Amino acid sequence: MNTSLKRHALLITALVIAAGAATARADSLAAIPTLAGDTVNEGRAITSDGQFIVGLSGSRGFLYSVGGASSTYVLSSDNAGATIANGVGYRTSGGNTELIISGMSSGYVTEWMTADGGATFGIKRRNTSYTYNTMPAANALGATTGSDAYYVSSVIASAGNPVGLNRGSGPWVATMTYSAKGITTPAASQMNGVSASGKAAGWRTTTAGVKQNYVLNWNGTATPANGYINGLLGTPVGEAFSISADGTAVFGQSPITGDTRNWGYKATIGGANGITETGITRLSYFGDETGSTSLQVPYGCTADGNFAVGMDYRGIEKAVLWSTKEDWSFVLDLTEYASANSLLDGFSRLNRAYSIGGNADGSGNLDLVITGTGSWSPDGGVTPYTTRAFVMTVMIPEPGTVSLLALGLFGLLVSRRRK
């Protein structure tokens, strides 16, 4: 076994020891039910507390309450059905908590509202005069309890068109306030993730078509504050993918010194305009990444920006979890971890993790809830494997609850972070 694989095996051992040292285990993995008549689905976004998941089932958007027996078709009371659901979050309106879902219906950007977990939906929020109808694949909506505001981003998918960052607020049906940043031909732009604070992270191309890390910050009806952030090369080359709820942590990919392939990073931003870069750190890696120009993609992150999920290309796409906490940094191959804990339950591989939420359990431990896509068969491959959405819970103990042995084993992997 080569050194990198040994270190990864030790990582799995460390997590098993750490979890065993805690008072309870919460690890689990399950396929998310498809909508009736469908055979494939994908989990695209999850609420910050890990309770609700949205995504794509066949050609329809679904809502799933974690632990439930079935998924729900996202269909407004006035019969606007989702062709995809790509964002989900809570807001507070009139003293009530509402679940807002973003996605597409009939080719237009749309939001749906449910106040009862999907048992019923209000009428749609959609504007057929609005032509910015290309949205992020995942984590497309930013919202939080305590505020009635939510944010979505979309774009006309061709060069020279503005990129939009819009704010919904007020009683349902929410009033949408539109804003946009102009993009000059031949450049193009798109946001990949949206925060609850009104920031969005994604990319803008150079005139030569090279993607650069790009951030927008809501500024009322005026042009959003906007700017580039540097990747691991110290230049803007790269692509941002996700952003924390408060808009201070951005995750993305960029080349590194001596390597034109793209690796994962976490950047911090702030300043008077909210988008000035204040630091950047390379995400942990295994050392056996190969076979792609895009080796790490952090599609989603927790509300606090301490954890991210995505894809690590190890000759094939593998879903992974990153911790970026200073005292507890690591990368975990979710398929290998599930296998080591006898959790695979019909999955042969977890391919991509798109979104992550979770809660503390009262003892300082975190139950992280992750969704994405994997290859699944109900009978170990007798029935052909299909693309299925998964929901996985991984319990991460706080370092103070973990044995010194486990901490030492984690240290073997942490040393790879900044090489």
N, C-alpha and C positions, 0 to 999 in steps of 0.2 A: 504494500500500500504506500503511495507517495505521501510526502509530508503534508500537503494540503488536505488530502483525504483523511489522514490520521487526525489532523486538527479538527476536521469537521465531525469525525466520529466522536472525538472527545467533547465537542460542543453538545451533541445529542446526549451523551452520557451525563454531562453537567446539568442539562435541563431536567433530565429524568431524576437525578439526585436532588436537585433543587426543589422540584415539584413534590417529591416524596418527603422532603423535610418540612413542607408546609402542612397546615392543619387540614387542608382539603384539596382534592384534585377536581378540576373542572374541565379538563381537556376532552374535546369531542370533535367529531367530523361527521357531516351528513350531506347527502345530496338534497338540494332544494327541490321541492315538487314542481314539475312543469304545470302550465295551464292545460286544461283538458284538450286532448287532441294533439299536443305537441310532444316531441321526443327530445328536443334540445333546449337548453336555456343557459343564461349567463348572469351572474350577479355583478352589478355595476356600481352600486353605492349602498352605504349603510348609515344609519343614524349614529350620532356621536356616542350614544349609550349602548349600541350594539343590539337594539331591539327590533328594528325594521330594516328590511333589505328590499331594494328595487332592482330591476334589470330587464332583460329581454328573454321572452319565452316564445320560440318560433319567430313570429313577426308581430308580437304584441308585448306591451309593457306590463310587468307584474309587480305586485307588492306582496311581501312575505313577512309575517310575524314570526320571529325566530322561535323555534320549538313547535310551531303550528303544524297541522296535518295537511294543509293545502295552501296554494298561492291564490291571489286574487287579481283578476284582470282590472287594470286601472281604467275605469270608465266613468266619465262625469255623469251627473244627473241629467244633462242635456245631450247625452249619447256621443261625446267625443272620446273615442277609444285611443289609448296610447299605442303607438307603433314601436316605441321604446321608452323606458323610464331610466334616466341616467343621473338623477340626483334626488336626495331626500333629506329633509331636516325639519326640526320643530320651530314654530314661532308662537308668540303669545299675542292674541288679539281679543280685545274685550274681556280680558281676564281668563280666557280659555286657551288651552294648548291645542294647536292645530298641527297636523302633519302635512307638509307641503312637498309635492312630488313634481320634479321637472322632467320634461321629455318632449316628444314630438307626436302630433296627431295631424293627419291629412297633409303632411308636409310642412307644418308650421310649428314653431316653438310654442309649447303649451305648459301650463302648470295646473295641477289638481290639488284639491284640499279635502282632507278627511279629518273629522274630529273624533272618530270612534274606531281608529285602527283599520279602516278599510271596509267596515260593514256598510257604510254609505259614503258617497262623495258629493260635494257641492258641484255647482256648474263650473265649466272650464274657464280659465283665464287664457285667452288666445286673441291675437290681433293678426288678421289675414292681410292687413296692409303692410305689416312689418316683414321685410324680405331677407333679414339676416337669419337664415334657416339651416346653418350648419352648427352643431353643438359639440361640446366635448364628449368623448366616449363614456366617461365616468366622472363621478363627483362634480357634477355640473351645477349644483345649487349650494349656496351658502346661507345658513339660517341658524338662529339660536333662540332658546326660550328667553323671555324677558324683553323681547323686541318683536314688533310686528313686521319688521323689514326682512326681506330676503333678496338675494342677488343671483342673477343668471348672466351668462355670457354666450354670445353667438356671433356668427360672422357670415358674410357672403364668401363662399369658398372659391375665390379667384383673386388674382393679383390686383392691387390698386383699390381695394374696397376697405372701408373702415371696419374696425372690430368693435363690437358693442359690449357694454357692461351696464346692465339695467337693474333697477331696484323696484321691487313690488312692496306695497305697504297699504295699510288701511283695512277696513272690514272686507271680508270676502264678498264679491270678487275683488281681489286686490287691484289697486291702481298702479299701473306700471309707468315709471319715469325712465325715459330712455336717455342714454348718453353713448358717445362713440369717440374713438380715436381714429383720425384719418390716416390712411396708409397710402404712400405714393407708389405708383407703378414704376418698376416691375416688382416691388416688394409685396409680401403678403404676411398675414398674421392670424393667429388663433390662440385662444386661451384653453388650457387643458384642465384647470382646476379653479374653483371659486371658494372664497372664504366667507365666513359669517360677518366679517368686518367690512366687506365691500371691496376686497382686493381680489385680483385674478392673476394667475401665473400661466405662462405658455411660451410662445415663440413669435418672433418677427424675423423675416428673412432680410438678408442684404440684397443689393441689386443683383448680385450674382447667384442668389437663391440659397445662400448658406443660412441655416437656422441659428438664431441667437436667443438667449434667455431674455424674456421680456415680461414686465409686470405692469398692471394697471391698478389704479386706486380711485375708487368712486369719488366724484367731486360734484355732486348734484347734477344739474343739467349741463354744467360746463364740461369741457373735455376732461376725461379722467387724467389725473397725474400719471405719468408713464415714464418708463425708462428701462434700460438694460441692466442686468446684473451679471457679474463675471462667473464663469465656471471654474473648473479646476486648473485650467491653463492660465488663469489670470486675464482672460479675454472673454467677451460675451458669447463666444461660440458654444452652442449647446441648446438644450430644450428643457424648460421647466415643466413639471407635470402635476405637482400637487402643492397645497398651501394649507397651513394650520388655520384653525378657526379665527384666531386673533390676527392673522396675517403677518406674523413675525418670522415664520419658518417656511422656507421654500425648498422643495425637493425636486431634483432634476437629474439630467445626465449631461456629460461633456467629455471631450478628450482630455487626456492628461499628458504631462511632459513625456515625450518619447513614444507616445501611443496614440494613434488617430482614432482608435475605437472609443466608444462612449461608455463612461463609468458613472456610477451614481454619486450624487453629492447632496448635502444639506447646507443651505445658505441661510443666514439671518439677515433681516432687513428692518429698517426703521427710519429714524430721522424725521425732519419736519414734513417731508412729503410722503413719509411712510414707506418709501421704496428704495432708500439708500442702503446698499449692502454694507453690513457690519462684520461679516465673517463667513467663512465657508469651511466645510469639513468633508473629506471623502468618506463615503459609506463603506462599511466593512465588506470584505469579499473573501472568497474561498481560495483563490489561487489557481483553480483549474478551469476558469472561464475561457471559452474558446468557441469559434464557429460562427461568430456574428460581428457586425460592426456596432451593434447595440447590445452591450453585455449586461447592463443593469438599467432597469426602468422602474422608478418608484412612483407607481400610479396613484397611491393614496397615502394619507397619514392620519394619525389621531388628532383630535381637536387641540391637544397641547403641543403637538409637534415632536413628541419624544419617540414615537414609533412610526415606521413607515412600512408599507407592503408593496410588492410588485413582482418583477420577473428578473431572474438572474440566469443568463444563458451559459449553461455548463455542457455545451455540445447539443443541448436541447433546452427549450424553455422550462424553467422550474420556478414555481411560486415560492416566494421568500418573505420573511419578516425581518426587518431591521430594528434594533434598538439604537438610539443615538444619545442616550443618557450618558453623561460623562463618567458615571460610576458603574455603568452596566451596558457597554456597547458590544453588539454582536450581530451576526447575520445567521438566520436559521432557515434551512431548506425544509419547507413544510411537508413535502412528500416523505422525506426521510424521517422526519420527526413523527409523522403519523404512523409510518411503518414500524418504527421502533417501539411505539406505544400501542400497536395493534388496533389502530383507528381507521384504517383505509376504507373499510366498509364499501367495497365495490369500486373504489377509485384505483386506477393503476398509476396515475400521476396527477398532481395538481400543477396546472400549467401557468396560470397567472392569478395573482391576488390583486384585486382592483381597489378594495376599500377596507377600512378598519375602524372599529369603534371599541368601546369597552368601559368597564366600571371597576373601581376599587372595591374590595370585598369587606372592608372594615378592619382588616388586619395588615393593611399596607400592600397586599398582593393585588395584582391586576388581572382581571379576566378579559383578555383581548379577543374580540369577535371579528373574524375576517371573512370576506366573501370574494369570490372570483370564479374561475372556470377550471375544470379538470376533465380527464378522460375517465368515463364511468361505465360500468356494466353491472347489472343487478346480479349476475351469476358468475362473476370471475372471468368473463370473456366468452362464455358460450353464446350469449347474446352479444353482438358486436358492440364495441366501445363507442360511446357518443359523447359529445360535449355537454357537460352538465354543470350547473351552478353548484357551488359548495358553500356551506357555512361551517367554519372551524373556530373553536374556542381554544385558546392557549393560555394557561395560567402562568403568569410571569411573577415570581416572588420578588419582593424587594431584597436588595443585596444583604441587608441586615439579618434576614431570616434564613440565609443560605449558608451551608457548611463551607468552611475554608477550602475543602477539597474542590467543591463546585466552583468557587471563585477562582481558584488556581487554574482549573481547566478552561474557564472562560477566558482567562488572561492569555492563553495560547493563541486565541483567535483575535482578540482585541489588538494584538501587536501588528496585525495586518492593516489597521485602519488608515494610517497616514504614511505608509511607505511609498 
